[in-house]
Amino acid sequence: MQMITRFLSYVLSVLFYMVFGILLLLFDPIQRICLRLFGYHPHKKSVDIFNGLVLRCLHLLGTHYEVHPRTSIPNNVPIIIASNHQSMWDIPPLIWFLRKYHPKFISKIELGKKIPTISYNLKYGGSVLIDRKNPDQAMEQIAKIGRYIQEHSRSVVIFPEGTRSRTGVPKLFKRKGLKTLFENAPEAYVLPVSISGSWKLQAKGMFPLPLGTKLTFVFHPALAVANHDPDELIDTVEQTVVSGVVSV
């Protein structure tokens, strides 16, 4: 049985990457046409559809999702989505499940180059790219996206651990990025999100991918930045996120 499962893992991983690659190549020109000819909202719609299809694509591996909305998310306010980070596969579900709130990302600068669809969206869709070797540049970009969500009442995803957890066990939060967002988006709400299970998709590298992985997303009650001391708010958000992570 184990040999059959491993064989299927190889076969279905090849199929998954073929379909995923086609989506990357297909949606790159679609995004460019949408943004250049029709503007922000059609471009954003194309990004949503791409990420929804990526979720369907992961179904080829038997990947399935559980979503636990423990709160109603406020509308028409800036939102700081603070989540633990386990793998690259955290991102498509966050974009799809939270598409109503226009999520943008604070991403490492390397992802802004040469990746079809993904690089274009990061560069032109409202996200920011940070150089982790240049703290001043990084904070400038985080401040920039804080002002952006404040002005447009959109959302930004931040992974305060800094890097992904390869074992599913949450790392300590780094505070400076969150504080910078608080300062530049004072009307924002912080939405703590707990992600479990996605680390298993990359536990043995990018190939083969495991079969039957369950990804769980818990959306906790949102907290108004203006109602809390920044350090106490970060403590609360960190404790909330960690409390919802199942690290098995």
N, C-alpha and C positions, 0 to 999 in steps of 0.2 A: 504493500500500500504506500509506503514512504517513497519507493522508487517511482510509482505512478504519479504521486503528488509532485515530486521534483520534476519529472518529465513534463507534466502539465504546466508547471511554473515556468519552465523554459519556453515552451511553445506559446503560452498565453502572454508572456512578457514580450516576446518578439512581435506578436500581434498588437499588443498594446502600444509599443513604441512605433510601429508602423502607422497606426491610426493617429497617435499623438503627433508624430512628425508631419503627417498630412495636415492636421489642424493648424500646427504652427505655420506651415508654408501657406496655407489657404487664407488664414486670417490676417497675415501681415499686410497684403495688399488691400484686403477689405477694410482694415483699420485706417490705412492711409487715405483711401478714397472717402470713407465716412468723415474723417476729421477735416480733410482739405476741402471737400466740396459741400459738406453739410453741417460741420461744426461739432461742438462738444457732445451734445446729447446722442446723436446717431453713433458717434465714436464710442461713447460709453456703453450704448446698447450692444455694439459689436463685441466689446470686451466682456460684457455679461454673458452673451451667448457662447463665446469661446470657452469661458470658464465653466459654464454649465455643461458644455459638451465634454470637457476634460473630466468632470465628475462621472458622466455617463461612460466615458472611455475607461475609467478605473473600474467600472462594474465588470469589465471583461475579465478582471482578475478576481472577481468575487468580493471586491471592496464594497463595504456598505457603511452607512452613516446613521448616527443617532444625534438628534439635535434636541437640546433641552432648554427651551426659552423660559427662564425663571423670572422674567420681567418683561414689561412692555417698554420698548425703547422709545425715548422721546423723539418727536418729529420737529423738523425745522430749527434744530440747534446744532452747533458743532459737537462732534463726538470723537473722543479719543478712545480707540479700541485697544486695550492693553491685554496682550495675550502671551501665554507661554509659547514656545516655539520648538517643534520636534522634527520637522522635515519640510522640504520644499512643497510637499503635498498639503500643508496647512493652508496654503494661499488660495488655490482655486475655490475651496469651500467657503472661506471667509468672504471672497468677492461675491460668490453666488448667493449665499445665505443672507448677506448684508447688503445686497445690491441696491436696495431702496435708499441706503444712506451714502452712496457714492464713495466707497472706501478707497483711499489712496495709501501709498506705502512709503516708508523710509527704508530705502534699499541700498545695498552696497554698490559702489560705483561700477564695479566689474559687470554687473548685470545689465548695464545700459549699453552694452556693446555686443553686436553680432549674434543675438539670439532672436530669431524671427518672432514677430508678434509681441513677445515679452519685453524686449528692449525698447521697441517703439512706444508701447504703452507707458513704460516707466519714464521715458524721456518727455513725452508729450501729453500724457493723460492726467497730469496734476500731481504725480508723485515726485519725490526728490531722491537724488542719488548722493550718497555720502562717501567720503574717503575716510575709511577707518584709521588710516595712518595720519590724518590731519584733523585733530579734534576741533580746531577753530572752524574749518570748513564744514565739518559735520554739524556743529551747533548752529551755524548760520543757516544751513539748509533746514534743520529741524525748526528753527524759529520761523523760517519762511513758510513752511507748511502749516505751522500753527496759525499764522496770520491768514493763510489761505482758507483753512476750515472755518476760522472765525468770520471771515468776510462772506463766504458762500454757504455756510451752514451745511458743510459736508463732513466727512469723517476721515480719520487717518489711523492706520494700524501701526502700532509700535510693539516690538518684541523687546521688553526691557531687560531680558536676560543677556541680550547682545548677540549671542550665537545660539544655535539650536542645541538641544539636549539630545545626545545620541542614544540615551538609555531610557528616555521618558521621564526621568527624575528632574523636576524643575531646578534651575540654577537661581542664585540670588539676583534680585533685580538691581540694575544700575539706575541711578536716580536722576542724573543730569538731563537726560533726554526728556523724561517725563516733566521735570520741573520747567524746562524750556517751553514745552508745549503748554503747560499751565499758564505761564507768563504771557504767552502770545495768543492764547485762546481762552481768556478768562470767563467766557460765557459757556464753555464746553461742559459736557458731561463725560465722565469716564465710564466706559463699558468694560468690566472685567470679563475675559473669556478664558475658559479652561479647555485645552485640547488634550485628548488622550488617544493613544494608539497609532498615530501617524508615524512615529519613530520606527515602527516595525517595518514600514515600507522601504526604509533605507538601512535597516539594521545590518544587512550583508552587502551594502553597496547598491549600485543602481541596477544591477542585473545578476541573477533573475530577481524579479519582484515576487514577494510571497502571495499566496492565495488566501482569500477569505478574511482579510484584515478589516476590523471594525474601527472606524474613526468616530470619536464622540466629541461633540461641541456643546459646552454649557455656557449660556449667556446669562450672566448674573445681573442683579439690579444695578442700574446706572447711578452714578454719584455725581452731584453737581460740584464742579471745581470751586465755585465761589463760596460754598458752604463748609469748606474744610481747610485746615492748615495743610500746606503742601506735603510736608513730611509725614504727617498722620494719614493723609489720603494715600500716599504711596504705600505705607505700611498696610493699610486696609485692603488696597487693591491687590498687593502681593499675597496677603494671607487668603484673600478670597479666591484668587486664581489657583493657588496651590491646593486649596481645599477641594477643588473640583477635579483635580488631575488624578487619574487612576494609572499608577506607574507599574503595571504588571503586563 
